[in-house]
Amino acid sequence: MSERADLLIHARWIVPVEPADLVLEQHSIAIKDGRILALLPQQQARQRYLATKEVELPDHVLIPGLVNLHTHAAMNLLRGYADDLPLMRWLQEAIWPAEDKHISPGFVRDGTLLAAAEMLKGGVTTCNDMYFYPDAAAEAFDTIGLRAVIGMTITEFPTPYASDADDYLRKGLAARDRWRNHPRLSFSLAPHAPYTVADTTLERVRSIAGELQAPIHIHVQETAGEVSDSLVAHGLRPLARLEKLGVLGPETTAVHSVHLDDSDIDRLARLHCNVAHCPTSNLKLASGIAPVARLVEAGVNVGLGTDGAASNNRLDLFQEMRLAALLAKASSQDAAAVPAHQALRMATLNGARALGLEDRVGSLLPGKQADLCAVVLNDLNTRPCYDPVSHLVYVAGREQVSHVWIDGEARVNQGSALLQISDIELLRLSAVWQTKLVS
């Protein structure tokens, strides 16, 4: 007697990510109630399962949905607003003044809608966000159907959102309480950076994160100036200061982590921290090239992030995979550094692990949520194909994403998003905010 399934997907290749370095040819994946039932050869799948729906992917590689380990989704409204500036000038002269004037729940909701739709169409099914007005961000992510970890942003400085660190925490925790039972949304503690958050606040972050068993999401050592300023102000490198305050641990994702010495890498490895590597943003802001090969060699869990569209200017994990692999090779002078399978793992399972979601997403194992991305390799730009994983990293782009599922529900079909909001409405929102920002 056949077993029941909601969905059977038959693919030319399936890359489950776990076990590592495995490519399954002419296999199928069976899905029921939003979860993966099994991966098995196509003939066996057709005999074993009676599915409500079947999808044929004859020229496709099926992978886990991508995990964007660091972004500021609402900043899609600032894409291209201030380019070709170093980080601190970019922040102080352009971004912070624009935010002081314009950020509001509407700004965050609309910008996050745009970002979530862009990520989804590019194969991203989970993101780790950090911005203001987390309620508005949660509303947008829920509308699009993306899985998200929403940062409760904390800084000492007033913004239209909050007046001081206590106010940021109070409002963030209230938002978390309102959304705490949502099946796809969860929350992290997101102190902006060591240079914008005081010791006493960081200690509170550590305590609250422990009580809530929530991740910590923080920018760390993005620029050389950040390190030198910390040595002057505190007598410690930023990561050493964070360790002293008890902020570093397996729940912590250190974003950027570009300027690291041996003691920093040892500290991240010893304390089982995670790193969100954002190669495009680091290049565009001339922050530098993170020592990813050395981090990986030390055993640090490295995932990939896009940063926000204001500093990238794309939310494109395929671009980040390719750059991460190429920069690691060039900076280490080792062509074997960050091979294709490892780059894909960074964009999937490593990101999920950093967020504490590795038991749910990031790989295609029975029992996990059916968050999937299909990439079609059937045109002149992608043929011949000797190794589909190599193609995912070095050849394909987000324009080859044909299908996306979250919890087994189709969100992108044949390249077209299946959303509660139309592209026409999203374009209208973008135009409205562009008019406001330039007026």
Secondary structure by P-SEA (a helix, b strand, c coil): cbbbbcbbbbbccccccccccccccbbbbbbccccccccccaaaaaacccccbbbbbccbbbbcccccccccccccccccccccccaaaaaaccaaaaaaccccaaaaaaaaaaaaaaaaaaccccccccccaaaaaaaaaaaaccccccccccccccccccccaaaaaaaaaaaaaaacccccccccccccccccccaaaaaaaaaaaaaacbbbbbbccccaaaaaaaaaaccccaaaaaaaaccccccccccccccccaaaaaaaaaabbbbbccaaaaaaacccccaaaaaaaaccbbbbbcccccccccccaaaaaaaaaaaaaaaacccccccaaaaaaaacaaaaaaaccccccccccccccccbbbbbcccccccccccaaaaaccccccccccbbbcccccccccccccccccaaaaaaaaaaaaaaaac
